[in-house]
Amino acid sequence: MSLERPAAYQAYLDQLTATEPTAGAFPMRSGAGDATAVAARLQELRDDLIALSHTVHANPELGFEERIAAAAVGELVGRHGYDIEVGVFGLDTAFRARAGTGRPRVAIIAEYDALPGIGHGCGHNIICAAGVGGFLAAAALVQEVAGSVVLIGTPAEEGGSGKELIARAGGFDEVDCAMMVHPAGSASAACVFLGMRQVEVSFQGLDAHASAFPYMGRNALDACVSAYSMISQLRQHMLPEDRIHGVITDGGDKPNIVPDHAAAMYFVRSLRVDTLVELTERMDAIFHGAAAGTGTVAHPRWDVNPLILPVRSNMALANRFVMAQAEWGKPMPLRAPVPSGSTDMGNVSVRVPSIHPKIAVAPRSVPMHTAEFAGHAVSPRADEGILDGAYGLAVTALDYLADEALRDDVASEFAAAGGVVDVVALDR
């Protein structure tokens, strides 16, 4: 039997995105970023950027192990005349390059880690090349405006929260705004990314011979399965945007031994920090309730990796990105109504004004984090997406540096949204 993506859900996605405003709803750019010069520079960089993307894609590396990717970026950026530091912020595969001087300062962010088993099923090779392209295009023109642009390479987005570790090491302390792009099946400038906590829970029971003396045991796997079932029941009482998904990672050793140990891992996601805390409390209650019902003991361990916060998209910056894409000939919606996954860019976005637009490089019916999407990540459409993303990043960065009114709007919106959040204090 063949498996196919549900056509009804595809129609649902089509309907949601069809009602979104496009770039035509906004006035054209008023910033001083030279769009013509950016486009010309990107055409010069085109072959190098595509080659970088394909190199990263052909050599998928897990988080904190992205040595080939970091070296490839270092070679390319250095060949174009910019000094780059690899191994910054206490992370071997983080990097940083600068152009221009002083403030205001824009950070363009690159990701380049892969997923186990499916390689670049999230298209981080495109993120990497687009980020490098955006930096190099903006760097060539930054002397014509005030301030500077910095390229920051952030490892381990898929598990490890590289951006949070870089932030804690001071990587964003002297940055005024930050931006990156992500490939997807549809485009939008202000995407909905959920906050996320990770929990690893283990259950401790008592082993026994499963046939001769089952009454002498306490089954840890029963506790784990009971918790899994109760979490499934919890889903009908969550907010529509909330997500909980998990796997059982340890179910015992042999069928004729009552398992005295079992474990599971869950990702818990929500659109707001307070509702994420609410889900945390309910999950804890489930774990301990499952243990009480089976005579075992639960040991939940939260935030093995740092807490991931929802992305706070700065709409003033997002509007400017939409305008840039319209000029480039790739109009896109401002907002994406469908919640996406989670990203450690959320932790940057509550420290400095940020955007995390998505660029369309695959059919909308192809979900990310699949081998199918990994195939699309080196397609001709993906190669064009590198230039799309790089153009939007470079023009938006230059507009921010040149346009004082835009900077004021960005700062006012950031302050009104709550300003800087102490992420470390939220992490339990």
N, C-alpha and C positions, 0 to 999 in steps of 0.2 A: 504494500500500500504506500502510495506517495503522499508526502505531507506538503501542504501549501499554506501560504499566509492567508488569513481570513479576509476575503474581499469586502465584507461588510465593514470591517475596521478600517480598511483603506478608504472607503467612502466617508467614514466618520472623520478621518484626518483631513480629507479634501474639503469637507464642509467647514471645518473649523478654520482652516487657513484661508479659505475663499473670502471670508468676511473681514479679513484684516486690512488696515490701511496700508497703502504702498507709498513709495517715495513721492509720488505726485501730490500727496496731501500736504507736503511741506515746502516752504520756500527754498530756493537754491542756496548754496553755500555763500556765506559772506566772509569767510576767513581768507587768509592770505596764502594758504598752502597752494603751491603752484602745481595744479593737477596735470597740466601738459608735461611739465618737466618730470613729474613722478612717473607718468605713463611711459615717457621715453626711457627713463632710467630702468624701469622694470623690463622693458623689451630688451635692453642690453643684458640684464641679469637672467633672462628667461631660461636659457639652457642650463646655467649653473644651478638655478633653484630647482628645476625639474630633476637634474642629476642628484642633487642633495636629497630630495624627497625619495627618489628611487633607491639610493644607497641606504637610507635609514629603513625603508620598507623591506629591503632585501636582507637586512641584518637586524631582525627584531631582538631587542634587549629589554629585560625586565627592569623594574624600578631600581635605581641606585647602581645599575650595572651598564648604563648606556655609554660605554666608552667609545665605541665606534661612532655613534651619533655625535657625541661631543667633539671628537677629533675631526669629524667631517665638517662640522660647523666652524671649528677653529681654523681649519685650513682655508675654507671659503672666505670667511670674514677677514682673515689675515691677508689673503691674496688680494683683497679689494682695499687694503690699506688701513685697516683698523686694528688696533691692539685688542686682544681678547684674553681674558683670564679664565682658565679652566681649573676647577677645583676650588671654587670660592664658597663662602658661607659655611665652611666645614663639611661640604659635600663634594666628593671626588668628581662627580659628573655634572655639577652645576657650572654655569659659565656666565661671564658678564663682559660686554663691550660698550664703549661710550663714544659719542660724537657730540660736538658742541661744548659749551661751558655754562656752568651755573644753572640757576633756576629761572623760569619753571623747567621742570624735568619730567619727561614722559617715559614710562617703562613699556616696552613692547616685549611680550612674554612668549617664549617658545616651550613646547613640550615635545618629548621624543621617546617616551617609554612605550613598551608594547605589552600585550596581554599574553598570558601563558596559553600555549596551544594554538591560538589563532593569530598570533603576530599582531599586525597593525589593524585589528578589527575595529579600532576606534579612530583610525586615520591620523595618529599623532605625527606621522611622517609629513603630512600636509601642514599641520600646525607648525611644525619645526621650520619647514621651508618658507611658509607664508610669513612667519615671524621674522626670520632672517631677511627675507625680501623687503618686508616693511621697514625694518631697521636700516638696511643699506640704502633704500630709496630715500628715506627721510634724512639719513646722515649726509647724503650728497647735497642736500639743500638747507641743512640746519643753520649754516652760517648766515643765511638770508633772513632769519628770524631770531628772536631772543631765546636763550635757554639751550637745552640739550636733550638728547634722546639716548636711552640706554636699552640695550638688549639683555634680557635676563633669561638664562636657560634654567628651567625648573624640572628636576628629575622626579620620577615616582609619583605621577598624578594618579595612576591606577591603584595605588596602594602604598602608602607611605607619607602622603601629604607633604611633598617637597616644598610647596609654596609656603606652607605654615612654618616649616623648619627654616626656610630662608628668611621669612618675616621675623621669626624669633631671633635670628642672627643679625637683624638690622638691615636686611636687603631692601626694604621699602621705606626706610626711615627718611630718606631725602628724595622721595619720589612724589610728584604732585598728582599724577593720574597714571593708570595702568590699563593695558588693553591686550587682547589676544583674539584669535578667531579659531573656530572649530568646524571641521567638516561634518556634514549631515545629509539627510535626504531632502531637506527643505531649508530655506534661508530665512533668517530673521535677525534683527539687530539686538533686541532685548529679550533674551530667552529666559524661561522659567527653569532654574536649577534648584533642586531641593537640598536642604541641609541633610547631613547624614551622620549617624553614629554607628560604630561597629561594636558588636558584642560577641565575645566568645564565652560560651557557657559550658561547664562540665558538671556532670552528675556523679556523685560517689555513692556506690551501693555496697552490697556484700556478695561475694561470689559463693557458689555452691554447685554441686552436681545437679544438672537440670532435670535429671530423671529420678535419681535415688533420693536426693534431699532438696527438692526445690523450695520447700518451706523454710529452709535454713538461709535462704538468700534474700537479697533485696535488689531488684532488677533496675539498674541504672538506665538501661535502654528503654524500659517502660516509661521512666520519667522523661527521657528525652523525646520519645514519641508523643507522650501526653502533652508536653509543652508545645511541640510542633502542631498538634491538633488544636490546642487552645489558641495558638496564634492565628491559625486559619479562621477560627471563630471570631477573633478580635477584628479581623479585616472588615466585617460587615458593619462595624461600629466606629470606623475611622473616618476622618475627613477624606473627601474624594481625591485630594492630591497626595495623601499619605501613602507610603509604600513600606512593606516589610517583606523581605525575602531572605531565605536561609537554606543551609544544607546541613545534614548530619555528617559530621567529620569522623566520628568514632562510634561504632555500634557494638563493641565487644570483640572477642577473639574467635570463639567457636560456639556452635549451637548447643553443645552439651555442657556448657559452662554458663551459669547465670551471670550476665555481665555486671561486674562491679564498677565499671567505668563506661561512660558514654559522653559524647560532646557534640556540640553544634555551633555554627557561626551564622550570625544574622546581620544584615544591613537594615537599619531603621532610618527612614527618610521622611521629612516633612518640610512644608513651605515656610514655616516660621520657627524661631528658636523656642518659643514657649510651648508650641504644640509638639515639638521634638522632645522637650523635657517631659511632657505629659505621656507620650508613648514610652519613654524610658521607664517611667514609674509603672506603667501597666505591664510592660514586658518583665520587669523585675518581679511583680506580683505573680505573673504566670510561672516563671521559673521556680519560685519558692513554693507556689501552690502545687505544681506538678511533683516536686520533691516531697512535700508533705503527704500527698496522696499515695505515694509509692514507698514511703519509708526510707527515702534517700536524702542526700544533701546536695543542694545546688550551689555552684560557685560561678556566678556571672562576673565577667571581667570586661568592663566597658572601655572604649576608646583605646584599644591597643595601638592604633594610629590616632593622631590628633583629631579632634572633632572637626567636621566639615560644616561650614555655615552656608545657608542659602546665598546665592549670588544676588547682590544688590546692584542692579543695573542702573547706571546713571543715564537718565533719559536725555539730558542735554548732549552728552557725548554720543549716545545711540542715534539721536536725530541727525547729528553731523555725519555719522557713518552711513546712514541711509542716503543722505544727500550725495555723499561721495560715490556710493554704488550706483545711484541713478545717473550721475555724470559718466561713470565708467560703462554704462549700458547694461547694468545688471540690477534693475530695480528689485527691491526686497521689502517685505513687511517690516514694520517697526517692531511689533510684538509677536511673540509665539504663544498662543493660548494653551498649548499642550505642555504639561510639566515634562521635563527631560530628566536626566540622571542627576548626578551630583558631581561637583568639581571643587578642588581646593582653591580655585579662583575665587570662590565665595569668601575665603578667609582674607584674600587680598582686598576684596571689594568693600569690606567694612573697616579697612585701614586707610585706603585712598580711593577716590572716585574711579570706577572701573566699568569696562564693558567686555562682553564675551559673546560677540555675534557668531551666528552659524552661517556657513557658506554651503550651498547645495552642490554636492559632487556625485550623488547617486540617486536612483529613484526613491521616492518617498516610502515605497513599500519595503525597502531594504533596511532592516534595523541595524543599528550600531552594535558593536560587541559580537559580531558574527564573522565567520570565515567569508561569507558572501560580501560583507562590507569591506573586508580586507582586500578582496579582489578589486572592488571599485576604487580603492584608495590609490591605485597606480594606473587608472584608466586615463584616456585623453581628457575626459571631463574633470577628473581630479587635478590633472596638470594645469588646466585652465583655472581651477579653483584656487590654486596656489597664487596665481597672479591676481585673481579677484580679491582674495584676502589681503595680500600684500599691499595692493593699491588702497583699499579702505583703511588699513592701519596707518600707512604712510601719510595719506592726505589728512586723516583725522588727527594724527599726532602733530603735523605741521600747522593745521588750523588752530589746535589748542595753544601751541607756542606763540602763534602770531596774533591771535584774537583775544584781547583782554576781556571783552564782553562775554565771550564764550567761557573763559576761565572763571569769571564771576558767577555765571549761571551754574556751572559745574559745581563750584564750591558751595553756593547757596543751597542747591539741591541736596548735596551730600550732608550738609549740616542739618537741614530739615528732616532728613531721613534717619537722623540719630547720631550722625558724626562717627567718630572712631569708637569701635567696640573692643573691649578688652577680651580677646579670644582666650587667652591663657586662663583668665578667671572663670570662664564658662566650662573649660575642660576639667572634668572631674577625675 
